[in-house]
Structures are given as structure tokens and as C-alpha cells.
Amino acid sequence: MSQDAGAQSSTVDVSVPSVARMYDYYLGGKDNYAVDRAACEELNKVVPSTRVLAVNNRRFLQRVVRWLAREQGIRQFIDHGSGLPTQDNVHQVAQRVDPDSRVVYIDNDPIVLAHGRALLEENQNTAVIQADMRDTDGIMGHPEVERLIDFDQPVAALFVSVLHCIPDADDPAGLIRRVADRLAPGSFLVVCQLVSEDQATRDFVTEFMRVSTQGQWGRVRTAAELAAFLEGLDVVEPGLVEVSTWKPDGDVGPKQRTMEWIEYGGVARKQ
């Protein structure tokens, strides 16, 4: 999920925490290193709800993909900043509804590329590409994207827990607009990011992650700032919410004991 405006590297740097590997650690995965675990434990001292937040975010991703496939008939998905594979990935949820569903994963972390390609070796309807998610033209012109995605038909573009990795200077709202402009009417954009209404929390986490990841970070934002990213799109019910409350399967998810920050988002439709 970390973003690098320069050339994509194939080398895994185990001396610097990776957002993708930190997320993997919070989800109980094994594809992380001591430096990632140390950063998570330090972060937990100020924002102790982060592990539960990560689990709820993953469950939101699974619910929203299932809803898009079952209820809206979407058969094409582009997952920006996909992170490391875990259980019930986007292609598994979508292809359970329709085996012909097509999914492209995008991430610039080389470990994601390696694990993703191993997972998808025999799945012809799915691909993983190493790219900067801000490079809309490069992504949409990539041979694997051209092979799998028909932009004359509706597409779901996913930006799940990645917009906080994009600095304001790189215009995350502009990224959403660029992607939306390339999609057919009836397409959907799924967005969520870390938000807090507490200035001290926003400042601490933003600076901690910026320093820890050597600049591979954007900013913790407010709910209003995320809402502004979707200007011109129709946000579907229940709107932008704390993600565990978006069309929940029931009262079965873990509860955040503290709410110093939340994962906040929802789904918007292009008319």
C-alpha cells in the first residue's frame, strides 16, 4: 500500500516498515518483519484500537465486494493498493458469485507482487501488477488491465484503506476524479481511509507513519475531507460511515473499545 512516485523496485527493504506488511501483521498474517511489528506495537501505544480497526476494514472489503457482485451485477474490479493476500481476497469473493468475475490487484510493494502472483498463477481471470496507484494512465494502459477490464462496461474501482497513504500534494481527490472519468456509467468507487476528528491524533499518527515509513505516507484526515473526494458522484446508502456499520452481516464483528480514529468510508456510483 505504500506509494513511491519513482521507479518500482523489486527489492524488499526489511529495514523500513511497510504499510502493507503492518496491515498483514494486524490481520494475523505471517508476511511481515520485526521492523513492521515494532512499528505496530509503538503505534498501539497511542491508538490501541488499530488491530480491531484493521479486522473491521477487511470485513468491510469482503462485504462490499459481495454486495457489488450479487446486488449490482459488477463483474470487473480494480483494487488499488491491494496489500498482501489474505483469506477471502477480492477475486475469491467476486468469483464465488460468478467465476467469470475479473480482478486486477495494484500495489507497488514488491512482496505483494511476489505473493500475489504465486496465489494467482492458475487464475486466468485475475492479475496483480506492481504500479503506483496514482499512475492512472499507466495502470489503465497496462497489458493485464487491457486483457481483463472492459472500460465500456461497469467497473468497481476500490480504494480501501489506501487514500491515507497519499499526501495532499499528490491530490487524492484528483486521483478519484481521474479514475471516475475513465469508468463507464453504472460503475462504482469504493473508498475508505483512516479519519479522526481529534487534531492531536491526526498529527501524531501522520508524523509517526511518515517518519517510520520514510515518507511512504499521506495523512490521517477528517470525515468531511473524505466526503469531498466524492464530489459529483452519488454516494449509496447507508452513506459514508464507520466501516463496520456499512451493511453489516449482523452484530458479529469486533468492537473498537476506543474511537480515537476510525476507518471511514462507503460506496459511490457514477451515473
ROVEXMAR-899684 format. One line per 8 residues: number of its first residue (from 1); for each residue y, z, x of N, C-alpha, C, O, CB. Coordinates in steps of 0.1 Angstrom, whole numbers, m for minus. Glycine has a CB too. Layout:
NUM> Y/Z/X/Y/Z/X/Y/Z/X/Y/Z/X/Y/Z/X ~ ...;
//
This chain:
1> m12/0/8/0/0/0/13/0/8/23/m3/3/0/12/m9 ~ 11/3/21/23/3/29/28/m11/31/20/m20/32/21/10/43 ~ 41/m13/33/46/m27/33/53/m29/47/60/m21/52/57/m29/22 ~ 50/m41/52/55/m45/65/61/m59/64/54/m68/61/44/m45/76 ~ 74/m60/66/81/m73/64/77/m83/74/80/m95/72/96/m71/64 ~ 72/m79/85/68/m88/96/54/m94/94/49/m94/84/69/m81/109 ~ 49/m99/106/36/m105/105/25/m94/102/26/m83/105/33/m111/119 ~ 15/m99/95/4/m89/91/m5/m87/103/m9/m96/109/m3/m95/79;
9> m8/m74/105/m16/m70/116/m30/m69/112/m33/m64/100/m11/m57/123 ~ m40/m72/121/m54/m70/117/m59/m57/124/m71/m54/124/m62/m82/122 ~ m50/m49/131/m54/m37/138/m51/m25/129/m40/m24/124/m46/m36/151 ~ m61/m16/128/m59/m4/121/m53/7/130/m59/10/140/m73/1/115 ~ m41/11/127/m35/22/135/m38/35/130/m34/39/119/m19/20/135 ~ m47/43/137/m51/56/133/m42/67/137/m45/79/135/m66/58/137 ~ m31/64/144/m22/74/148/m10/76/138/m3/86/140/m16/70/162 ~ m9/67/128/1/68/118/m5/69/104/m13/61/101/11/56/120;
17> m1/79/96/m6/79/83/m4/66/75/7/60/76/0/91/75 ~ m13/62/67/m12/51/58/m12/55/44/m20/64/40/m24/41/61 ~ m3/50/36/m2/54/22/m16/51/15/m20/59/7/9/46/15 ~ m22/39/18/m35/36/12/m45/46/15/m53/50/7/m39/22/16 ~ m46/50/28/m56/60/32/m53/74/27/m63/81/24/m57/60/48 ~ m41/77/26/m37/90/20/m42/91/5/m47/101/1/m22/93/21 ~ m39/80/m2/m44/79/m16/m59/80/m17/m64/87/m26/m39/66/m22 ~ m66/73/m7/m80/74/m7/m85/88/m5/m95/93/m11/m86/65/4;
25> m78/96/4/m82/110/6/m80/118/m7/m89/126/m10/m73/116/17 ~ m69/116/m14/m66/124/m26/m77/121/m36/m80/129/m45/m52/120/m31 ~ m82/109/m36/m92/105/m46/m106/109/m42/m116/106/m49/m92/90/m49 ~ m108/115/m30/m121/120/m26/m128/109/m18/m140/111/m16/m129/124/m37 ~ m121/99/m13/m128/88/m6/m130/92/9/m126/103/13/m119/76/m6 ~ m137/83/16/m141/86/30/m134/77/40/m136/78/52/m156/85/32 ~ m126/67/35/m119/57/43/m105/62/48/m95/56/45/m118/44/36 ~ m105/74/54/m92/79/59/m95/87/72/m106/89/76/m86/89/48;
33> m84/90/79/m85/96/92/m78/110/92/m71/113/83/m79/87/103 ~ m80/117/103/m74/130/104/m59/130/102/m53/139/96/m77/136/118 ~ m52/119/107/m37/119/106/m34/117/91/m23/122/87/m32/107/114 ~ m42/110/83/m39/109/69/m41/122/62/m33/126/53/m48/98/63 ~ m52/129/65/m55/142/58/m44/152/62/m41/160/53/m69/147/63 ~ m40/152/74/m30/162/78/m17/159/71/m10/169/66/m27/161/93 ~ m13/147/69/m1/144/61/m2/148/47/7/153/41/2/128/62 ~ m14/146/41/m16/150/27/m15/166/26/m9/171/16/m30/146/22;
41> m21/173/35/m20/187/34/m6/192/36/m2/202/30/m30/193/45 ~ 1/186/45/16/190/47/23/187/34/32/195/30/22/183/59 ~ 21/176/28/28/172/15/24/182/4/33/185/m4/24/158/11 ~ 12/186/4/8/195/m7/15/209/m7/16/215/m17/m7/198/m5 ~ 21/212/5/28/225/6/41/225/m3/45/235/m8/32/228/20 ~ 46/213/m5/59/212/m13/56/206/m27/62/210/m37/69/203/m6 ~ 46/197/m28/43/190/m41/28/192/m43/20/183/m41/47/175/m41 ~ 24/204/m47/9/207/m48/2/200/m59/m11/200/m59/8/222/m50;
49> 9/193/m68/2/186/m79/m3/172/m75/m8/165/m83/12/184/m90 ~ m1/168/m62/m3/154/m58/m17/149/m60/m19/138/m64/1/152/m44 ~ m27/158/m57/m41/153/m59/m44/150/m74/m50/139/m77/m51/164/m54 ~ m40/158/m83/m42/156/m97/m34/144/m101/m39/135/m109/m38/168/m105 ~ m22/142/m96/m14/131/m99/m21/118/m95/m21/108/m103/m1/132/m92 ~ m27/118/m83/m34/106/m79/m46/102/m88/m49/91/m91/m39/108/m64 ~ m54/112/m92/m65/110/m101/m60/104/m114/m66/95/m119/m73/123/m103 ~ m50/110/m120/m45/105/m132/m39/91/m131/m40/83/m140/m34/114/m138;
57> m33/88/m120/m28/75/m118/m40/65/m117/m39/54/m123/m21/74/m104 ~ m51/68/m111/m63/59/m110/m68/57/m124/m72/46/m128/m73/65/m101 ~ m69/67/m132/m74/66/m146/m65/58/m154/m69/50/m163/m76/80/m152 ~ m52/59/m152/m42/50/m159/m45/35/m156/m45/27/m165/m28/54/m155 ~ m47/32/m143/m50/19/m139/m62/13/m146/m62/2/m152/m52/18/m124 ~ m73/21/m147/m85/17/m154/m83/15/m169/m88/5/m175/m96/27/m151 ~ m76/24/m175/m73/23/m190/m64/11/m193/m67/3/m202/m66/35/m195 ~ m54/8/m184/m45/m3/m187/m52/m16/m185/m50/m26/m193/m33/m2/m179;
65> m61/m17/m175/m68/m30/m173/m78/m32/m185/m79/m43/m190/m76/m30/m160 ~ m85/m22/m189/m94/m23/m200/m86/m27/m213/m91/m36/m221/m101/m10/m203 ~ m74/m21/m215/m66/m25/m227/m62/m39/m226/m62/m46/m236/m54/m15/m228 ~ m57/m43/m215/m53/m57/m213/m64/m67/m216/m62/m78/m222/m46/m59/m199 ~ m76/m64/m210/m87/m73/m212/m92/m73/m226/m95/m84/m232/m98/m70/m202 ~ m94/m61/m232/m100/m60/m245/m91/m64/m256/m94/m72/m265/m106/m47/m247 ~ m79/m58/m256/m70/m58/m267/m60/m70/m266/m56/m75/m277/m62/m46/m268 ~ m57/m75/m254/m47/m85/m253/m53/m99/m247/m46/m109/m246/m37/m81/m243;
73> m66/m98/m244/m73/m111/m240/m69/m116/m227/m71/m128/m224/m70/m121/m250 ~ m64/m107/m218/m60/m112/m204/m72/m113/m196/m81/m105/m196/m50/m101/m198 ~ m73/m124/m189/m84/m127/m180/m80/m130/m166/m88/m134/m158/m92/m139/m186 ~ m67/m128/m163/m62/m130/m149/m54/m118/m145/m45/m114/m152/m54/m143/m148 ~ m57/m113/m133/m50/m101/m128/m46/m103/m113/m54/m108/m105/m59/m89/m130 ~ m34/m99/m110/m29/m99/m96/m25/m85/m94/m15/m80/m99/m17/m109/m94 ~ m32/m78/m85/m30/m64/m82/m22/m62/m69/m28/m63/m58/m43/m56/m81 ~ m9/m60/m70/0/m59/m58/m1/m45/m52/0/m35/m59/14/m61/m62;
81> m4/m44/m39/m5/m31/m32/m18/m24/m37/m17/m12/m41/7/m23/m34 ~ m29/m31/m37/m41/m26/m44/m47/m13/m38/m53/m5/m45/m51/m36/m44 ~ m45/m11/m25/m51/0/m19/m66/m1/m16/m72/m12/m19/m49/13/m27 ~ m73/9/m11/m87/8/m8/m95/8/m20/m92/15/m30/m91/20/1 ~ m106/0/m20/m116/0/m31/m121/14/m34/m124/21/m25/m127/m10/m29 ~ m123/17/m47/m130/29/m51/m138/26/m63/m141/14/m65/m120/41/m54 ~ m142/36/m71/m151/33/m82/m142/27/m93/m130/30/m95/m158/45/m87 ~ m148/18/m101/m141/11/m112/m128/5/m108/m118/9/m113/m139/21/m124;
89> m129/m4/m99/m118/m12/m95/m114/m22/m106/m121/m24/m116/m121/m20/m82 ~ m102/m29/m104/m97/m37/m114/m107/m48/m118/m109/m50/m130/m84/m44/m110 ~ m114/m54/m109/m123/m65/m112/m135/m60/m120/m141/m67/m128/m128/m73/m100 ~ m139/m48/m116/m151/m42/m123/m148/m39/m138/m156/m41/m147/m156/m29/m116 ~ m136/m33/m140/m132/m30/m154/m130/m43/m162/m135/m44/m173/m119/m22/m154 ~ m123/m53/m156/m120/m65/m163/m133/m73/m166/m134/m79/m176/m110/m73/m156 ~ m141/m74/m156/m153/m82/m157/m164/m76/m166/m173/m82/m170/m159/m85/m143 ~ m162/m63/m168/m171/m56/m178/m168/m61/m192/m177/m62/m200/m170/m41/m177;
97> m155/m65/m194/m151/m70/m207/m155/m85/m208/m160/m90/m218/m136/m69/m209 ~ m152/m93/m197/m156/m107/m196/m159/m110/m181/m150/m109/m173/m144/m116/m201 ~ m171/m114/m178/m175/m117/m165/m167/m128/m158/m167/m129/m146/m189/m120/m164 ~ m160/m136/m166/m152/m147/m161/m138/m142/m157/m130/m151/m152/m151/m158/m171 ~ m134/m130/m159/m121/m125/m155/m119/m127/m140/m128/m125/m132/m119/m110/m159 ~ m107/m131/m137/m104/m134/m123/m93/m124/m118/m83/m121/m124/m99/m148/m121 ~ m96/m119/m105/m87/m108/m100/m84/m112/m85/m93/m115/m77/m94/m95/m101 ~ m71/m110/m82/m67/m111/m68/m60/m98/m64/m51/m93/m70/m57/m123/m66;
105> m66/m92/m53/m60/m80/m48/m51/m84/m36/m54/m92/m28/m71/m70/m43 ~ m40/m77/m35/m30/m79/m24/m27/m66/m17/m23/m56/m24/m17/m86/m29 ~ m28/m66/m4/m24/m54/4/m22/m58/18/m27/m68/22/m35/m43/3 ~ m13/m51/25/m11/m55/39/m18/m46/49/m16/m48/61/4/m56/42 ~ m25/m36/44/m32/m27/53/m45/m34/57/m53/m37/48/m35/m13/46 ~ m48/m36/70/m60/m43/74/m73/m36/70/m83/m43/68/m60/m45/89 ~ m73/m23/69/m85/m16/64/m89/m20/50/m100/m21/46/m84/m1/66 ~ m78/m22/42/m81/m27/28/m87/m41/28/m96/m43/20/m67/m27/20;
113> m82/m49/36/m88/m63/37/m102/m62/41/m111/m69/35/m80/m71/47 ~ m106/m54/51/m119/m54/56/m129/m48/45/m139/m54/43/m120/m45/68 ~ m125/m37/39/m134/m31/29/m134/m40/16/m145/m41/10/m129/m17/25 ~ m123/m46/13/m123/m54/1/m131/m66/2/m138/m70/m8/m109/m58/m3 ~ m131/m73/13/m139/m85/15/m154/m82/15/m162/m89/10/m135/m92/28 ~ m157/m70/21/m171/m66/21/m176/m64/6/m187/m67/2/m173/m53/29 ~ m168/m57/m2/m171/m54/m16/m172/m67/m24/m181/m68/m33/m161/m45/m22 ~ m164/m77/m21/m163/m89/m30/m170/m101/m25/m168/m112/m30/m149/m92/m32;
121> m178/m99/m14/m185/m110/m8/m192/m120/m17/m192/m132/m15/m194/m105/3 ~ m198/m114/m27/m206/m123/m36/m200/m124/m50/m206/m128/m59/m220/m117/m38 ~ m187/m121/m51/m180/m122/m64/m170/m133/m63/m159/m132/m58/m173/m109/m68 ~ m174/m145/m69/m165/m157/m67/m153/m157/m76/m144/m165/m74/m174/m169/m71 ~ m152/m147/m85/m140/m146/m94/m130/m136/m89/m120/m133/m96/m144/m143/m108 ~ m132/m131/m77/m123/m121/m71/m120/m124/m57/m129/m129/m49/m129/m107/m73 ~ m108/m121/m52/m104/m122/m38/m95/m111/m34/m88/m105/m42/m98/m136/m36 ~ m95/m109/m21/m85/m99/m16/m78/m106/m4/m84/m113/4/m92/m86/m10;
129> m65/m106/m4/m57/m112/6/m47/m102/13/m42/m93/6/m49/m124/0 ~ m45/m104/25/m36/m95/33/m23/m101/33/m21/m112/39/m41/m92/48 ~ m13/m95/26/0/m101/25/10/m90/21/6/m79/16/1/m112/14 ~ 22/m92/24/33/m83/20/36/m86/5/39/m97/1/46/m85/28 ~ 35/m75/m3/37/m78/m18/51/m82/m22/53/m87/m33/33/m65/m25 ~ 60/m81/m13/74/m86/m16/75/m102/m14/84/m108/m18/84/m80/m7 ~ 65/m108/m8/65/m122/m5/59/m130/m17/48/m135/m16/57/m125/8 ~ 67/m131/m28/62/m137/m40/58/m151/m38/47/m156/m42/72/m136/m51;
137> 66/m159/m31/63/m173/m29/50/m175/m20/42/m183/m23/74/m180/m22 ~ 49/m167/m10/37/m167/m1/24/m164/m9/14/m170/m7/39/m159/11 ~ 25/m153/m17/14/m149/m25/10/m160/m35/m2/m163/m36/17/m136/m32 ~ 19/m165/m42/16/m174/m53/12/m188/m48/5/m196/m55/27/m175/m62 ~ 15/m190/m35/11/m203/m29/m2/m201/m20/m6/m211/m14/22/m208/m20 ~ m7/m189/m20/m19/m187/m12/m31/m194/m18/m33/m195/m30/m22/m172/m11 ~ m40/m200/m9/m51/m208/m14/m60/m200/m24/m65/m206/m34/m59/m213/m3 ~ m62/m187/m21/m71/m180/m30/m64/m177/m44/m71/m177/m54/m75/m166/m24;
145> m51/m175/m43/m44/m173/m56/m44/m186/m64/m46/m186/m76/m29/m169/m54 ~ m42/m197/m57/m42/m210/m64/m56/m213/m69/m57/m220/m80/m38/m221/m54 ~ m66/m209/m62/m80/m211/m67/m83/m203/m80/m90/m208/m89/m90/m207/m56 ~ m78/m191/m80/m82/m182/m91/m73/m181/m103/m77/m178/m114/m85/m169/m86 ~ m60/m183/m100/m50/m180/m111/m43/m192/m116/m38/m201/m108/m39/m170/m105 ~ m44/m194/m129/m37/m205/m136/m24/m199/m142/m24/m192/m151/m46/m211/m147 ~ m13/m203/m135/0/m197/m140/5/m203/m152/16/m200/m157/10/m199/m129 ~ m2/m213/m158/2/m218/m171/m4/m209/m182/m1/m211/m194/m3/m232/m173;
153> m13/m200/m179/m19/m191/m188/m14/m176/m185/m10/m174/m174/m34/m192/m187 ~ m15/m167/m195/m10/m154/m192/m17/m147/m181/m29/m149/m179/m12/m146/m205 ~ m10/m139/m174/m14/m132/m162/m10/m117/m164/1/m115/m169/m9/m138/m149 ~ m17/m108/m159/m13/m94/m157/m10/m91/m143/m18/m92/m134/m23/m84/m163 ~ 3/m89/m140/7/m85/m126/8/m70/m125/16/m64/m133/21/m92/m122 ~ 1/m64/m116/0/m50/m115/8/m45/m103/7/m50/m92/m14/m45/m114 ~ 17/m35/m106/24/m28/m95/22/m13/m97/31/m5/m102/40/m31/m95 ~ 10/m8/m95/6/5/m98/7/15/m86/0/13/m76/m9/6/m104;
161> 16/24/m87/19/34/m77/22/27/m63/18/32/m53/7/43/m75 ~ 30/17/m64/34/10/m51/49/8/m50/54/6/m39/27/m3/m50 ~ 57/8/m61/71/5/m61/78/15/m52/89/12/m47/77/4/m75 ~ 73/28/m52/80/38/m43/78/34/m28/84/41/m20/74/52/m46 ~ 69/25/m25/68/20/m11/79/10/m7/80/7/5/54/14/m9 ~ 87/6/m16/97/m5/m14/110/1/m13/115/7/m23/96/m16/m25 ~ 117/0/m2/131/6/m1/141/m1/m10/139/m13/m14/136/4/14 ~ 151/5/m14/162/m1/m22/167/m13/m16/170/m23/m23/173/9/m25;
169> 168/m14/m3/174/m25/4/165/m38/2/170/m49/3/175/m23/19 ~ 152/m36/m2/144/m47/m4/143/m51/m19/135/m59/m23/130/m44/1 ~ 151/m44/m27/153/m48/m41/140/m48/m49/136/m59/m53/160/m61/m42 ~ 134/m37/m52/122/m37/m60/124/m43/m74/115/m49/m80/116/m23/m62 ~ 136/m41/m80/138/m47/m93/138/m62/m92/133/m69/m101/152/m42/m99 ~ 144/m67/m81/143/m82/m79/129/m87/m78/126/m98/m82/152/m85/m67 ~ 121/m79/m71/107/m83/m70/100/m84/m84/93/m94/m87/99/m73/m62 ~ 102/m75/m92/97/m76/m106/102/m88/m113/95/m95/m120/100/m63/m114;
177> 115/m91/m112/121/m103/m118/115/m115/m113/112/m124/m120/136/m103/m117 ~ 113/m116/m100/107/m128/m94/93/m131/m99/90/m142/m102/107/m127/m78 ~ 85/m121/m99/72/m122/m104/72/m126/m119/65/m135/m123/63/m109/m102 ~ 80/m119/m127/80/m122/m141/85/m137/m143/79/m143/m152/90/m113/m148 ~ 94/m141/m136/99/m155/m137/88/m165/m135/88/m176/m140/111/m158/m128 ~ 78/m162/m127/67/m171/m123/56/m171/m133/47/m180/m133/62/m169/m109 ~ 56/m161/m142/45/m160/m152/47/m166/m165/59/m168/m169/42/m145/m154 ~ 36/m170/m171/37/m177/m184/41/m167/m195/38/m155/m194/24/m184/m188;
185> 47/m171/m206/49/m162/m217/36/m156/m222/26/m163/m222/56/m170/m229 ~ 37/m144/m226/25/m137/m230/19/m129/m219/9/m122/m220/15/m146/m236 ~ 25/m130/m207/20/m123/m195/25/m108/m196/34/m105/m204/24/m129/m182 ~ 19/m100/m188/22/m86/m187/25/m81/m173/19/m86/m163/11/m77/m193 ~ 34/m72/m172/37/m65/m159/34/m50/m161/39/m44/m170/51/m67/m154 ~ 25/m45/m152/22/m30/m153/29/m24/m141/27/m28/m130/6/m28/m152 ~ 37/m14/m144/45/m7/m133/43/8/m135/43/13/m146/59/m11/m133 ~ 42/15/m123/44/29/m123/47/33/m109/44/26/m99/31/37/m128;
193> 55/44/m108/58/49/m95/61/64/m96/62/70/m106/71/42/m89 ~ 62/70/m84/65/84/m83/79/87/m87/88/81/m81/61/90/m69 ~ 81/96/m96/95/99/m100/97/114/m101/87/122/m103/99/93/m114 ~ 109/118/m99/113/132/m101/127/133/m105/136/126/m101/110/140/m88 ~ 130/143/m114/143/145/m118/150/156/m110/162/159/m112/144/149/m133 ~ 143/161/m100/148/171/m91/152/164/m78/144/159/m71/137/182/m89 ~ 165/165/m75/170/158/m63/164/164/m50/161/156/m41/186/160/m62 ~ 162/177/m49/156/182/m37/142/177/m35/138/174/m24/155/198/m38;
201> 134/175/m46/120/170/m44/121/155/m40/114/151/m31/113/171/m57 ~ 130/148/m46/131/134/m42/135/132/m28/129/124/m20/142/126/m51 ~ 144/140/m23/149/139/m10/138/143/0/136/137/10/161/148/m7 ~ 131/154/m3/121/159/7/110/149/8/106/145/19/115/173/2 ~ 104/145/m3/92/136/m2/96/122/4/89/117/12/86/134/m16 ~ 108/117/0/112/104/5/113/105/21/109/96/28/125/100/m1 ~ 120/116/26/122/117/40/108/120/47/106/115/58/132/128/43 ~ 100/129/41/87/132/47/79/120/49/73/117/59/80/143/39;
209> 78/112/38/69/100/39/75/89/48/68/82/55/67/94/24 ~ 88/88/48/95/78/56/92/81/71/88/72/79/110/77/54 ~ 93/94/75/90/97/89/76/97/92/72/91/102/96/112/91 ~ 67/102/83/53/102/86/47/88/87/38/86/96/46/109/74 ~ 51/79/79/46/65/79/54/56/88/51/44/88/45/60/65 ~ 63/61/96/72/53/105/79/42/97/79/30/101/63/47/116 ~ 84/45/86/93/36/78/85/28/67/92/20/61/99/27/87 ~ 72/30/66/65/23/56/66/30/42/56/33/36/50/21/60;
217> 78/31/37/80/39/25/94/35/19/103/30/26/80/54/28 ~ 95/37/6/107/34/m1/114/47/m5/121/53/3/105/25/m12 ~ 113/50/m18/120/62/m23/113/67/m36/109/59/m44/135/58/m25 ~ 113/80/m37/110/86/m50/122/84/m59/133/87/m54/106/101/m49 ~ 120/79/m71/131/76/m79/131/84/m92/123/93/m94/131/61/m83 ~ 141/81/m101/142/88/m114/135/79/m124/133/67/m122/156/91/m117 ~ 132/85/m136/127/77/m147/136/66/m151/132/54/m154/123/86/m159 ~ 149/68/m151/159/58/m155/159/46/m146/161/35/m150/173/64/m157;
225> 157/49/m133/157/39/m123/145/29/m125/147/17/m124/157/44/m109 ~ 134/35/m128/122/27/m130/124/18/m143/121/6/m143/109/35/m131 ~ 129/24/m153/132/17/m166/141/5/m163/138/m6/m170/138/26/m176 ~ 150/6/m155/159/m5/m152/152/m17/m146/157/m28/m147/171/0/m143 ~ 141/m15/m139/134/m25/m132/128/m35/m143/126/m47/m140/122/m20/m124 ~ 127/m31/m155/120/m39/m166/130/m45/m175/127/m50/m186/110/m31/m173 ~ 143/m45/m171/153/m51/m180/149/m66/m183/146/m74/m174/167/m51/m173 ~ 150/m69/m196/147/m83/m200/133/m85/m204/129/m95/m209/150/m93/m189;
233> 124/m75/m202/110/m75/m207/108/m65/m218/116/m56/m220/101/m72/m195 ~ 98/m68/m226/95/m59/m238/85/m49/m234/73/m52/m232/90/m68/m250 ~ 89/m36/m233/80/m25/m230/72/m22/m242/77/m19/m253/88/m13/m225 ~ 59/m22/m241/50/m20/m252/48/m5/m254/50/3/m245/36/m27/m250 ~ 43/m1/m266/41/13/m269/30/18/m261/20/11/m258/37/14/m284 ~ 30/31/m256/40/41/m260/52/41/m251/59/52/m251/33/54/m260 ~ 56/31/m245/68/30/m236/64/35/m222/53/35/m218/78/39/m242 ~ 75/39/m215/73/44/m201/71/59/m203/79/66/m208/86/41/m192;
241> 60/64/m197/56/78/m199/49/83/m186/46/75/m177/47/79/m211 ~ 47/96/m186/38/102/m175/25/96/m178/20/96/m189/38/118/m176 ~ 18/90/m167/8/80/m169/m5/86/m176/m12/79/m182/4/74/m157 ~ m7/99/m175/m19/105/m181/m18/105/m197/m28/106/m204/m21/119/m177 ~ m5/102/m202/m3/102/m216/m2/88/m222/0/86/m233/10/109/m220 ~ m5/78/m213/m4/64/m217/m18/60/m223/m28/59/m216/m1/54/m206 ~ m18/59/m237/m31/55/m244/m43/63/m238/m53/57/m234/m33/40/m243 ~ m42/76/m239/m53/84/m232/m66/82/m240/m67/80/m252/m50/99/m232;
249> m77/84/m233/m91/83/m239/m94/96/m246/m104/96/m254/m101/81/m228 ~ m86/106/m244/m89/119/m250/m84/130/m241/m78/127/m230/m104/121/m253 ~ m85/142/m245/m80/153/m237/m90/157/m226/m95/168/m226/m77/165/m246 ~ m93/147/m217/m103/149/m207/m98/148/m193/m105/152/m183/m114/139/m209 ~ m86/144/m191/m81/142/m177/m76/155/m172/m73/164/m179/m70/132/m177 ~ m75/156/m158/m70/168/m152/m55/170/m155/m48/160/m157/m72/168/m137 ~ m51/182/m156/m37/185/m160/m29/190/m147/m34/198/m139/m36/196/m170 ~ m17/184/m146/m9/189/m135/m4/203/m138/2/206/m149/4/179/m133;
257> m6/212/m129/m1/226/m131/13/227/m128/20/236/m133/m9/235/m122 ~ 18/218/m119/33/218/m117/38/204/m119/30/194/m117/36/223/m102 ~ 50/202/m122/56/189/m126/68/186/m117/77/180/m122/59/189/m141 ~ 67/190/m104/78/187/m95/80/172/m94/92/168/m91/76/194/m82 ~ 70/164/m95/71/150/m96/59/145/m104/50/152/m106/71/143/m82 ~ 61/133/m110/50/127/m118/49/112/m114/57/106/m108/54/129/m133 ~ 37/107/m118/35/92/m118/40/87/m132/34/91/m142/20/88/m115 ~ 50/78/m132/56/75/m145/56/60/m146/59/52/m136/71/80/m145;
265> 52/55/m158/52/40/m159/47/36/m172/46/43/m182/44/34/m148 ~ 43/23/m173/38/17/m185/36/2/m184/35/m3/m173/48/20/m197 ~ 37/m5/m195/34/m20/m195/45/m27/m202/50/m22/m213/20/m22/m202 ~ 49/m38/m197/59/m47/m203/54/m61/m205/46/m66/m197/72/m47/m194 ~ 58/m67/m216/53/m81/m219/65/m91/m217/76/m88/m220/48/m81/m234 ~ 61/m102/m212/71/m113/m211/69/m122/m223/58/m127/m226/69/m122/m198 ~ 80/m124/m231/80/m132/m243/82/m147/m239/81/m155/m248/91/m128/m253;
//
